C-alpha cells in the first residue's frame, strides 16, 4: 500500500473513532470537552475524505513511510485503545 493512501485511511479511521467515542461517552450533551472531541473527529474525518476524493491536490503527500505515517498509525492505535478502555469502564 502506498504511504499516502495509508495516511489517508488513518485520517478517516481516527476521525471515525473520535466521533464514535463522542457518541459513546457523551451521548447528546453539549459539554465543552465533548464538543471539542466531536470537532476534532469531524475535522479528521473531513480531511481524510478530502484526501480520498482529491489525492493529486494534496501538497504534503508522503511518498514513503516516514515519521508522519508512523505517527498516524500510532494515533490510530492509541485512539482505539482509549475507546475500548472507555467502553469497558462504562
PyMOL commands that set and color helices and strands:
alter all, ss='L'
color gray80, all
select helices_A, chain A and resi 3-25+32-53+55-57+67-89
alter helices_A, ss='H'
color red, helices_A
deselect
rebuild
show_as cartoon
